[in-house]
Amino acid sequence: MKWWGLGLVFAGSLATAGWWFTAHLPTLNAQILTVQQPCDLQQGECTASDAQGNTLRLSLQPHPLPVMKPMTAYVTGSLMQQAQQVQVVVEGVNMDMGFQRATLTSVANAVWQGQFTLPICSTEQMQWQLTATVQTPSQVFQAIFPFITR
């Protein structure tokens, strides 16, 4: 009976480790796009690109970026013409705030959008990073956008 219980604990630990790695590591074989500077999502749109000319533009609304209220992510750019799936994952940088995920939907030609809500933080300024993942028929692309809420 003791071995059965240990087996359950081990299986639970493996499942938790698998979830953590899935949530924290970039998608395997993803083409990483570099965020162009300056980039301030509190002010407007940010662009990420690679040497092949692939681009991804991200904007968040409304401004100023809220906490505890729905926020909309808009993703456009050259990659959106062939996008099959688009997802954003937001996580805290200076404090563990869990993950906020949104699977975006195509709302117009090459425009995808989705909503998420950021939790409230006890600090005056919270640093976040939003990882946008775009899956096309031939490849997966990712870009990491930093932003701050106050």
N, C-alpha and C positions, 0 to 999 in steps of 0.2 A: 504494500500500500504506500510505503514511503517513496518508492521509485516512481510511482504513478504521479504523485504530487510534485516531485522534482521535475518530471517530464513536462507537466503543465507550466511550471514556472519557467523552464527553459524555453518552451514554445512561445510563451508570452513575451519573454525577453527578446527572442528573435524577431517577433512581429513588431515590437516597439523599435528595435534597432533598424529594421527595414523601413518603417515609417520615417524615422529621423533622417536616415540617409536620403530617402526620396525627397523629403522636404528641404533639406539643407544643401544638397549638391546640385550643380548644374546638370541638365539633361546630358546623358552620355552622347558624345559625338555632336553636340550642338555647336553651331558656328556662333562665336561670341561677337556681338556688335559693340563697338566702342562709343560711349556717350560723348558727344561733342560738347565742348565748354564754350561759353558759360551755359549752365543748365540750372534753372530755378523753376521748379514746377509750381511754386507759389505765384510766380509771375506769368507763366504761360507754358508753351510747348517746348519739349526737349527732343533732340534728334540723336539717334545712334546709327552708326554705319560701319561698313567694312571696306576693305580694299577693292572688292569686286563691284562696289557701287550699290549694294543692297542697303536700303534705309528703312528705319522704323521711327515714327514720330509719336510721342506720347504726350497727352495733355490730361489734366485732372480738373474737374469742376465740382463745386463752385469755388470761388476765391473769396476770402482766404480759405485754404484747405481746412475742412472741419473735422472734429472728432465727435463721435457718437451721433453722427448724422450721415445719411447716405452720400457717397461720393461717386462720381461717374468717371471712369477711365475711357479715353478715346484713343484708339491706335489707328494710324494711317501710315502711308509710305509705300515704297515700291514693292515690298514683300507682300502687301495686303492683296495685290491682284491675284496671287496664287495661294493665298492662305487657306488652309483647311480647318485649322483650329487655332485659337488664340486664347491664352490664359495669362492672368497676372496674379502674382503672389506677393503680398506685402508683409514685411516683418520688421520688428524693431531692431535698431542697431545698438543704442546705448542702454536698452532695457528689454528683457524678454517679454513680449506682448502677445505671443502666439502668432498664428498666421491668419491672414485674411486672404481668401482666394476668390477670384471671379473668373468664370469662363465667359469670354466675350462672344457676342453675336454680331453677325454682319448686318448693318442697318442701312448701308448704301454702298455704292460701288467703291471698294477699297477702304471703307470706314467700318471699324468694329468698335463696339462699346459694351461695357458691363459695369455693374455697381458693386461696391463693398463699403463697409463701415469700419472706421478705425476706432479702437477702444480708447477710453480716456486714460491719460497718464498722470502720475502724481508729480512729475517734473515740469518745470516751466517750459522747457523746450525738448521735444522728442525728435530723435533722428530715425528715419525710416529708410528702407530700400525696397523698391518695387522691381521684381524680376518679371519681365514680359517675355513670354515664350510663344513663338510663332511656328506652327508646323505647316510645311508645304509638302507637295507630293514627293519632293526629292531630298529635303533636308529640314532640320530643326534649327531655328535661330533664337538666340537669347540676348537680352540687354538688361543691365541692372542700372536703375535710375535712383539716385539718392534724393531725398527731400526731407523737409523739416516742418513740424507743426508746433504751434505755440499755444 
